[in-house]
Amino acid sequence: MNLEKKIRIYISVLLLISFFLLLILLGNTVWKNNKKTTEESLSNVSFLIANDSFIQKNLYLRNSQEMKEKVDLIVDSLNDIDMIVISDLTGKRYSHVNPNLIGKYIVGGDEKKVINEGTSYFSKAKGTLGVSLRRFDPIYFEGEQIGFVVVGKLYWKIEDLQKKTIIRLSLLTSFIFLLIYMVTLLLSRSIKNELKGLEPKAIGKLYEENESVFETLKAGIVLINLDGDITKKNQAAHMMEVDKYRESLGESIHSVLEDFNPIYDREIFLGEKRTFISLIPISKKNQIMGIVLTIKDSNMVTKQAEKITGVNLIVDSLRANIHEFKNKLHVILGLLTLNEVEEAMNFIQSIQSNSPITIIDNTSISDPILSGLIMGKINIAKERGVILEVSESSLLLEKHKDIDTQDLVIIIGNLLENAIEASLHSEKKFISLDLSEDDKMISIQVSDMGVPIENLKDIYTRGFSTKGSGRGEGLAIVMERITFYNGDIHLDQLEDKKIFKVVLTKGG
């Protein structure tokens, strides 16, 4: 049995029991109240008649007609009184709703107490009109009891009123039951929808699975509420001692809580460890509930970045060199096979004079990784019909203090790749690279004569690209690296070319 049916059955049974007990309680209370109300009404009318001087005097004088007329008026004016009988101490009637019974003696056998003792009381007895609830009160004249009055209501009317009351209560409780049952149906369906149709066992299993995944993730995961407080963290985040670095994380957390714009792979230091953080708002039905903070070790993100650029760019560059070198070896081999030794020597000299390695050697790029990257990019550009030149004044040291060579690979590699792609659709396929470095900063300048860029404000946004879907990561990653080093990037678009200028601050 699923949760929705269980909720309906449990609540329905609970409601039925509750309403059954309530009906008994209300029925009993109403019965007592009706009886009490009837007794009070009978008692009041009986008391008024017994103490009416007109009734007292005419009973003493045995004037039956005068008493009958007055009693008839009283009976007609009261809806809840069925009979009023006035008798002397012998039980002889001097008034009755049935004129034929006047002069005859009262029946029921419950009148003896008022005759013998002169007391007031209630009694249930069968009279000439049927079983009734009757009130007896003695009538006195000049201090002496001369008779009594009986005010009564037929018992079947009392019971009928009780039945009608119970029916009304039953209908009312049934209506309330149906109303609450409908609410129960809506509640059970709402609960089912909230639980995505899952049963308690499935929810428990899913919770355990999620907890297992949550705790085994290598990245630190931290849940933060709208007040900026940490509500939950996994084992990886605990090992990173996230609580100690609230000040380092505070600016990013506050920024996301303020405008609810997510942050992806922002590079910061937690203590001495270089990390990448992402903060993503959690929402439910368009209502923000908090944010998820993901903390990754820099090595994890570097490996991801290499899939886009970096080492992969160097590998592509070397592959292009090998490909070109093999083609030229085939030419040399062919010339030697034809015994064209002089032509082979001239070809080798032309290769040496046109080699990109010569261009790299004419610059002061001491970092071998960056030198390999640029050499590879020159060959890739050449294969695509694009000329890539490195200015002779370019300078890069072998070590760059706090600036990681891998970050320079990502920045330079992406800028050159974009310039090559932009030049493919241009008449002038020429790219210029200028690099400079001193103790305080590194400057990178890449210019091409390719197609101008529109929507300049979006070019550093992750996912934005003019090259089709699945692109638009390169410049976003470049911007993240530049921001990490407190650097700056600027694009100048002139009439015939565009220039990307990057400045990285050492120690940033």
N, C-alpha and C positions, 0 to 999 in steps of 0.2 A: 504494500500500500504506500503510495507516494505521500509526500509531506502535505500537499494541498488537501488531499482527502482526509488525512489525519486531523488537520486543523479544523476542517468543517465538522467532522464527526465529534471530536472532543468538545468543540464549542457548542454544537447542537445539543449533545447530551447534557452538558452543563446548563445550558439555557432551559431545557425541558425540566430538569430537576428543580432549578431555581424558580421557574414560573409555576410549577406544580405546588411547591411549598408556599410560594407567594400567594397563589390562588386560595389555598386552604387558610392561610393566615388572614388574608383580606376578607374571605367569605365569613370566617368566624367573627372577625371584627365588625363587619357590616351587620351580621345577624344580631350581635349584641347591641350595636348602636341602634338598629331598627327597633329592637325590642324595648330598649331603654327609652327611645323617643316615643314609642306607642304608650308605654306605661306612664311617662310624664304627661302626655296629652290626656290620657284617661284620668290620671290623678288630678290634674288641674281642673278639668271639666267637672268631675265628681265633687271636688272641694267647693267650687263656685256654687253648684246647685245645692249642696247640703247646707251651705251658709247663706243661701238666698232667703231673705225674710219673706218674700212673696210665696215661695215654695213652702217654707216652714208654716206660715199662717194657713195657707189653703190645705195643706196636708192635715193640720190640726182640725180644720173645719170640714175635712173630707170633700172639698170642692174639686172633684176630678176633672171637670171640663176646663177650669181655669189653668190647672197644672198642665194638662195635655197640650193646650194651645201654646203655652210658653216653651214647653219641652220640644214641641214640634219645630218651633222657630230656631231653637238652639241646634237641633239635629240637622236642620236644613242648611244652617250656616257653617257646619263643620263637616269636612270631607272625610276625616279619618275616624269618625265616630259612627258606629252602626246602630247602637241602641242606647236609650236612656230609660231606665225603669225606676219609678218611685213607688215604694210600698210602705204599708204600715207595719207594725211589729208582728202582725199575724201573717205577713207575706202577701197580703192582698195588693194587687197592682192598682195604681191610680193614674198611671201614664205608661204608654208603650207605643212603639212605632207602628204596631199593628193594633188598630182600635178594637178589634174583636177580642183581644186578650186583656183589655182593661176590665177590672172587676174580678179577674181570675187570679189564682195564686201563682207566685213565682215558682219555677222549677229549676232543678240543678242540684239541690241539696247543699250548696256551699254558702247559703245565706244565714245559717244558724249562728255562726260566730258573731256577725254584726248585730243579730237580734239579741243574743244572750249576753255578749260582752261589750257591745257598743264600740268596737274597734274598727279601724280602717285597714284594708288589706286587698291583695290581688288574688285572683283565683282563675283557674282554667276549668271550665265545666261545660256540659252540653245542655243548652236551654232550648226553648221553642224554636229559635232561629238557627240552631246548630252549635257546634263547639266554638267557644269564644273566650277571649281573655277579658276578665271582668274586674272592675274596681268597685269595692264596697265602701261607703262612708255613711255613718249614722246621721240622722236629722233630728235636731233638738228644737223644742219650742218652750221658751221660758224656763230653761234649765232642765227640761225633762225630755228624754228620747221618745219621739213619737213615731219613728219609722227609719227608713234608710233609702239610699239611692244606689242604683247599679248602673255604671257606665261601661259599655263593652264594645269590643271590636271582634268581628268574626275571625277565627283562627286561619281559615283558608285564605283570607285576604292578606294576612300577615305572611303566610308561607308563599303566597303568590308574589308578593313584593320581594321576598327574599330570593325567589327563583329568578325574577327579572334582574335583580341586582347581580346575582351570580353570573347570569348570561352576559350582562353588560361587561362585567369584569373579565369573563372568559374571552369575549370578543376583543376587549382592549388588550389583554395580555397576548392574545394570538396575533394581533396586529403588531404589537411591540416585538414579539418573537420573530415574525416574518421580516420586520424592518431590520432587526439586529442580525438575522440570518443573512439578509442581503448584504449588509455591511460586512459580515463575516466572509461571504463569497468574494467581495471586492478586496478585503484584506488578504485572504489566502492567495488570490491571484496576484496582488501587489507583492506579497512576500515571494511568490514563485518567480515573478519577473525580476525582483531585486536580486534573487539568488541565481538568475540566469537559467532557471529551470533545473538547477542541480538539487539533488537530494542530500540530506545531512551527511551520509557516508561518503558521497562523492566530494562534498565540500571539505570534509575532514582529510580525505586522501589528497585533494588538490592543495590544501593548506600545507600538508606535510611535504608534498613534492616541491611547492614553491619555496618553503623554508629551506629544503635541502639545496635547491638551486641557488637561493639567495646566499646561503652560507658558504657554498663552494666556489662562488665566482672569485676569480683572481683580482678583479677590480674592486675597489672599496665602494660600497653602496650605502648611502646615508639618506634617511627620510627626515625632512625638515618641515615643521608646521608653519602656519602663517605668522607666528610670533618669532620665527627664526630659531626656534629650539629644536634640537635633535630628538626625534621620537624613536628612532630605530636605526641600527647599523649592523652590517654583517661582520664576520670574523676578520675579513681583510681590512675593513675600515678600522676595526678595533686594534689590529696590529699596527696600523699606520698612526695610531694615537691621534685621531682626528680632533678630539676635544682640546688638545693642546694648541691647535692651530686655528682657533676661532677667529683670531685677529687677521690672519692671512686670508681666510675664506670670507671674512665678514663683508668686504666690499662687494664681492661677486654675489653673495647671498642677498644682500640688501638690494642690489640692482635688480635681480630677478623678482624679488617680492614686491618691488615698487612698480614695475611695468609689465611683469609676467612674460617678458621676452626671453626665450631660452638662450643659454650660452653653451656652445659646443667646443670642447677641446681647448679651453683657455690654459695657457702654460703658466704655472706659478711654482714657487718653491715652498714646500712644507718642511720647515727647518732647513736642512742642507740637501734634501732630496728634491730633485726636479720632477714635477708631476704635471699631468694634464687633467683638468677638471671639466665636467659638463654639468650644468644645472638645468633641469627640465621641469616646468610646472606640471603638477598633477591636477586634472580637472575631472569633474563628474557633472554631466548635464550642464556644461558651460559654467560651472561654478568651481573656482580654484580652491583646492583643498590643502595644497602644500607644494613642495618641490622635492625632486630626487637629485641628490648630488652623487655623481660618479667620479671616482678618483682613480686614475691610471698611472702606473709608473711610466716614466719617459721612454723606457725601452719598448714597452708595448706599443705606444703610439708611433715611435720611430719605425717599427717594423711595418705598421699600417701605412705610414707615409711613403715607405720605400716601394710599396706596390704602385704608387702613383708616380713617384719621381725618385730622386736620390740615387741609390745604388743601382736601381733598374736603369736609370738614365746612363750611368757609366757603363753598365753591361751592354746597353744598346749601342753606345758609342764605340766600344771595343769591337762589337760584332760588325759594325759598319766598317771599321778599319780593316778587320780581317777579310771582309768581303772584297773591299777595294784592293787590298794587297794581293789576294788570290787572283783577281782579274788581271792585275798587272804582271804577276808571275807567269800567267798563261801567255801573255803577249811576248814576254822575254823568251819563254820556252819556245814559242813558235818561231821567233826570229833566229834563235840559235839553231833550231832544227833546220831552218832554211840556209844556215851558214851566213846569216846577215849579221856578222859580229859587230860591225861598225854601227849599224842601225840599232842593235841591242844596246850598245854602249851609250849612244845618243839618247835612247829612250830612258835608260837608267838615270842619266844626268838630268833629263827633263823632270823625271819623277822627284828627284832629290831637290831640284829648284822649286818645284811646286808643292812640296810636302808641307802639310799643316804643322808638322813637328818643328819645321824651321821657324814658323811664325811664333809658336809657343816659346821656342828657345830665344827669340828676339825680345821677349818680355821678361819681367822679373816676377814670375808666378812660382813661388817656392813651394807651395802646398801641392804635393804630387797628386792628391785625389782631385783637387780642383783643376789642375793642369790636365789630367786624364779626361775629366768631364768636358772641358772646353775643346780639347783635341777631338774627342768623339763627336761633339756637336758640330764642329767645323766640317767633319766628314759627312755627317748626316745631312747638313745643309747643302753640301756640294752635290750629294747624290740626288737631292731634290731640285737642283738647279739654283740654289741660293748661295750667295757669297757671304760668309761670316768672317769678319776681320776683328782681331783684337788689337787695340791701340798699343803702339810701342811703349807708351808711357805707363802702361798698366803695371801695377805693383800689388802683390799679395804675399804676406809673410808666410812662413811655414806653420807657425802657431799664431792663434788669434786671441789669446787670453781667454776670457769667458765666453767668447763666441765659438760655438761648436761648428767644426768643419761640415758635419752632416747638414746643419741648418743652412750653411752657405750653398751646399750642393742643391738643396731644395729650392732656395730662392733663385740662384743663378740658372739652374736647370729649367725651372718653370718659365722664367722670363725669356730665356733663349728659345724654348720650345714654342711658346706663344708667338714670338717674333718670326720664327721659321714658318709656322702655319699661316700667319698673317701675310707673309711675303709671297706665298705660293700663288696668291690671286692678284699680285701687283705686277706692274710692268717693270719696275725697278726692284730687283730681288737682291737687296743689299742690307746687311745687318752689321752694326758696329757695337762692340763691347769694350767698355772702359772700366777698369778696376783700380782702386787706390786704397791704401791702408796706412795708418800711422798709429801712434800709441793710444789714441782716443777713439778712433772710429774707422769704419770701413765704408767706402762709397762704391756703389755699383750703378752703372749707367748702360742701358740697352736701348738702342734706337733702331727703328726699321722704317721702311717706306711702304708698309702694308696698308690695308684698309683701315680707316679711322674707326675708333670705338664709339658706339652710341651708348646711352644710359650709363654714363660714367659712375653715377652714384651706386649702381648695383654690381659693378665688376668684381668687388671683393666679397660679395655675398655668396655663401655656400650654395651651390646648385645653379647659380646663374651662369649661362653660357650662350654664346652665339653660334656654337658648333653642334647643337643638337642635344638630345636628351642623354643623360648619363655622364655629362661633363660638368664643368663649373666648380671643380674642387681645387685646382691648382692655385689660382690667385688668392682664394680664401686661406689656404694653408700658408702661402707666402705672407699674407697679412698677419696671420697668427704669429709666425716667427718674428716678423718685424716688430710687432707689438711687444713681444716678450723681451726684446732687447731695447725697449724704449726708443725704437727707431722711427723712421718716417719713409713713406713712399709717395711719390708725386708723378703725375703723368702730364707731360706737355704734348699737345697735339698741334703741330705746325701745319703749314699748307701742304708740304710734301713729305712729312714724316712725323712720327710720334716717338717720344723719348720717355722711358721709365727711369726715374731716378730714385735710388734707395740709399738710405743712410742708416747704418747700425752703430749704436753706441757701445763701446766696450765697457764692461762692468755694469751694463744696464739691467 
